[in-house]
Amino acid sequence: MCGQNTTQPLRPSVEQWQQWLGRAAAYRLGLFQIPPDLRVSVLVPAYNEHDTIAEIIRRIRAVPIPKEIIVVEDGSTDGTRELLEAMQGEPDLRIFFHPQNRGKGAALRTAMSHVTGDIVIIQDADLEYNPEEYPQLIRPIVEGNADVVFGSRFITDGPHRVFYYWHSVANHLLTLFSNLFTDLGLSDMETCFKVFRREVIETLAPTLKENQFGIEPELTAKIARHRYRVYEMGISYSGRTYEEGKKIGFRDALRAIWCILRYSRWD
């Protein structure tokens, strides 16, 4: 209105936040200088995620980092495909469809062949992993200290839903077994949140073979064999039950053991 001061208040700069909070606290909140030309590719494999796919895309979009979202619909039968078909053509969203279910690894390989961003983030289509944590996860790469970042569910002081006990035990044992063969000191090899420089994906993607959840130990083994610089960052976690749609099971754990043995030595 006439006579009113309509000037918008200035937002504090990253440098001001770091001065007020201290550099360490600011970094924990993801407050650091992101290059203005940086672009992130978020890869979202989706299978039977009708109840969560629209919400996870909304949450990814809300992260204030320039990005493309690459969704691979992996032969869903619950209406996920129809939801994504209705989203086609949205400018920040690229959607690819598998005519039948091929598995998470196959969906990720499809997505990796289309990345254009400087940094690549793997994001499950459920709501277990929080996109708000992207700034913290990409920081070691942005600052030139890492080639790959694993988001660990086991080294964080942030909130997480209590795990199935035996599921947690299996995760720890598989990570220990993986570490024995890769000589990495990871705490969470099976985490969904894996972040890469694009050049790492360009090198590894043509060699990937696993179609299902074996993609996690395969990626880890090949990261170690290429001697990439690996960081871990603590993340929050909101695990879901099998009734809510959790898919990984005992056979996947057995396959993971085989993948650790194979890919730690051979392609």
C-alpha positions in Angstrom: 0.0 0.0 0.0 1.0 3.6 -0.5 3.3 4.9 2.2 4.2 1.4 3.5 7.7 0.1 3.5 7.5 -3.0 1.2 11.2 -3.8 1.3 11.7 -7.5 2.0 14.0 -8.3 4.9 17.4 -9.5 3.8 18.2 -13.1 4.5 21.4 -13.7 6.4 24.3 -14.9 4.2 26.0 -18.2 4.7 29.0 -16.3 6.1 26.8 -14.6 8.7 25.3 -17.9 9.8 28.7 -19.4 10.2 29.8 -16.4 12.2 26.8 -16.6 14.5 26.6 -20.3 15.0 30.2 -21.3 14.5 31.5 -23.1 11.5 31.0 -26.6 12.9 27.4 -26.0 13.9 26.6 -24.3 10.6 28.1 -27.3 8.6 25.9 -29.7 10.6 22.9 -27.7 9.4 24.1 -27.8 5.8 25.0 -24.0 5.9 28.0 -23.6 3.6 28.7 -21.9 0.3 27.4 -23.9 -2.6 28.8 -22.9 -6.0 26.1 -21.1 -8.0 26.6 -23.3 -11.1 26.4 -26.6 -9.2 23.6 -29.0 -10.3 22.6 -32.2 -8.6 21.0 -35.3 -10.2 18.7 -37.1 -7.8 18.1 -40.8 -8.9 14.8 -42.3 -7.7 14.1 -45.9 -8.4 10.3 -46.6 -7.9 8.5 -49.8 -7.6 4.9 -50.0 -6.1 5.3 -46.6 -4.3 1.9 -45.2 -5.1 1.4 -43.8 -1.6 4.8 -42.0 -1.4 6.0 -41.1 -4.8 4.3 -37.7 -5.1 5.4 -36.7 -1.6 9.1 -37.7 -2.1 9.2 -35.7 -5.3 7.7 -32.7 -3.5 10.3 -33.1 -0.7 13.2 -33.3 -3.2 11.9 -30.2 -5.0 11.8 -28.3 -1.7 15.6 -28.6 -1.2 17.1 -25.3 -2.3 19.8 -26.7 -4.6 19.5 -26.7 -8.5 18.7 -30.2 -9.5 17.2 -32.6 -11.9 15.0 -35.5 -10.6 15.4 -38.8 -12.6 12.7 -41.3 -11.7 12.7 -44.8 -13.1 9.3 -46.5 -12.7 10.2 -50.2 -12.4 7.0 -52.1 -13.6 4.7 -51.1 -10.7 1.3 -52.7 -10.4 -0.2 -50.4 -7.7 -0.9 -47.2 -9.7 2.6 -45.7 -9.4 3.0 -45.8 -13.1 -0.2 -43.9 -13.7 0.8 -41.2 -11.2 4.1 -40.7 -12.9 2.6 -40.7 -16.4 0.5 -37.7 -15.3 3.7 -35.9 -14.2 5.5 -36.3 -17.5 6.7 -33.0 -19.0 7.3 -31.2 -15.7 10.6 -29.3 -16.3 12.7 -30.6 -13.4 11.5 -34.2 -13.7 12.7 -36.9 -16.1 10.8 -40.2 -16.0 11.7 -43.5 -17.5 9.5 -46.6 -17.5 10.5 -50.3 -17.4 7.8 -52.4 -18.9 8.2 -55.0 -16.2 9.8 -55.2 -12.8 13.6 -55.6 -13.1 14.8 -54.5 -9.6 16.5 -51.6 -7.9 19.9 -52.2 -9.5 18.4 -52.2 -13.0 16.4 -49.1 -12.3 19.5 -47.3 -11.0 21.5 -48.3 -14.1 18.8 -46.8 -16.3 18.9 -43.6 -14.2 22.7 -43.4 -14.2 22.8 -43.4 -18.0 20.9 -40.1 -18.1 22.6 -38.0 -15.4 23.8 -34.5 -16.3 24.4 -33.0 -12.8 27.8 -32.5 -11.2 26.8 -34.6 -8.1 24.6 -37.7 -8.1 22.4 -38.7 -5.2 20.5 -42.0 -4.8 17.1 -41.5 -3.2 14.6 -44.3 -2.5 11.0 -43.5 -3.4 9.7 -44.2 0.0 10.0 -41.7 2.9 12.7 -43.5 4.9 15.5 -41.0 3.9 15.1 -37.2 4.2 16.0 -35.0 1.2 16.5 -32.1 3.6 19.9 -33.7 4.4 21.3 -33.2 0.8 23.3 -30.1 1.8 25.2 -32.0 4.5 25.7 -35.0 2.3 27.2 -33.1 -0.7 29.5 -30.9 1.4 32.5 -33.1 1.4 32.3 -33.4 -2.4 31.7 -29.7 -2.9 34.7 -28.8 -0.8 36.9 -31.2 -2.8 37.5 -33.7 0.0 35.5 -36.7 -1.2 34.5 -38.5 -4.3 31.8 -40.5 -2.6 29.7 -40.0 0.5 27.7 -42.6 2.4 24.9 -41.5 4.6 25.1 -43.7 7.7 22.0 -44.5 9.8 24.3 -45.7 12.6 26.6 -42.8 13.4 24.0 -40.1 13.8 22.5 -38.3 16.8 19.5 -37.3 14.7 16.1 -39.0 15.0 15.5 -42.5 13.6 12.7 -44.9 13.9 13.6 -48.0 15.9 14.8 -50.8 13.6 13.7 -54.4 13.4 16.3 -56.0 15.7 17.4 -58.7 13.3 17.3 -56.3 10.4 19.8 -54.1 12.3 22.0 -57.1 13.1 22.1 -58.2 9.5 23.0 -54.7 8.4 26.0 -54.6 10.9 27.2 -58.1 9.9 27.0 -57.3 6.1 28.8 -54.1 6.6 31.5 -55.8 8.7 31.8 -58.5 6.0 32.1 -55.9 3.3 34.7 -54.0 5.2 36.8 -57.1 5.6 37.0 -57.4 1.8 37.1 -53.8 0.8 39.3 -52.4 3.6 36.9 -49.6 4.1 35.8 -48.6 7.6 32.1 -48.0 6.8 29.3 -48.3 9.4 26.4 -48.6 7.0 27.2 -50.3 3.6 23.6 -51.0 2.8 22.4 -47.3 3.1 20.3 -45.9 0.3 22.0 -42.5 0.6 25.1 -42.7 -1.6 26.4 -39.6 -3.2 28.9 -39.4 -6.0 30.9 -37.0 -8.2 29.4 -37.5 -11.7 32.8 -38.7 -12.9 32.6 -41.6 -10.5 29.2 -42.7 -11.9 30.5 -42.3 -15.5 33.3 -44.8 -14.6 31.3 -47.3 -12.5 27.9 -47.4 -14.3 29.1 -49.3 -17.4 30.5 -52.1 -15.1 27.5 -52.6 -12.9 25.6 -55.9 -13.2 23.3 -56.4 -10.2 19.6 -56.0 -10.9 18.3 -56.2 -7.3 19.5 -55.0 -3.9 22.9 -56.5 -4.7 23.7 -53.1 -6.3 24.6 -51.8 -2.8 27.5 -54.1 -2.1 28.5 -54.1 -5.8 28.8 -50.3 -5.8 30.7 -50.4 -2.5 33.2 -53.0 -3.6 33.9 -51.1 -6.9 34.3 -47.8 -5.1 36.9 -49.4 -2.9 38.7 -51.1 -5.8 39.0 -47.7 -7.6 40.4 -46.2 -4.4 37.9 -43.3 -4.4 38.0 -41.0 -1.4 35.0 -42.0 0.8 33.3 -40.1 3.6 30.5 -41.0 5.9 27.9 -38.5 7.2 25.3 -39.3 9.9 21.7 -39.2 8.7 18.2 -39.5 10.2 16.1 -42.5 9.3 12.4 -43.3 9.3 12.3 -47.0 8.5 9.1 -48.6 7.5 7.6 -52.0 8.3 7.0 -54.8 5.8 3.3 -54.0 6.0 4.1 -50.5 5.0 6.0 -51.7 1.9 9.6 -52.6 3.0 10.9 -55.0 0.3 14.4 -56.2 1.3 14.5 -59.7 2.8 16.7 -62.7 3.8 17.4 -63.8 0.2 18.8 -60.3 -0.5 21.2 -60.7 2.5 22.5 -64.0 1.0 22.9 -62.3 -2.4 24.8 -59.5 -0.7 27.3 -61.9 0.7 27.9 -63.3 -2.8 28.2 -59.8 -4.2 30.8 -58.8 -1.6 32.9 -61.9 -2.4 32.6 -61.4 -6.2 32.9 -57.7 -6.7 35.7 -57.1 -4.2 37.9 -59.1 -6.6 36.3 -59.2 -10.1 33.9 -57.2 -12.2 
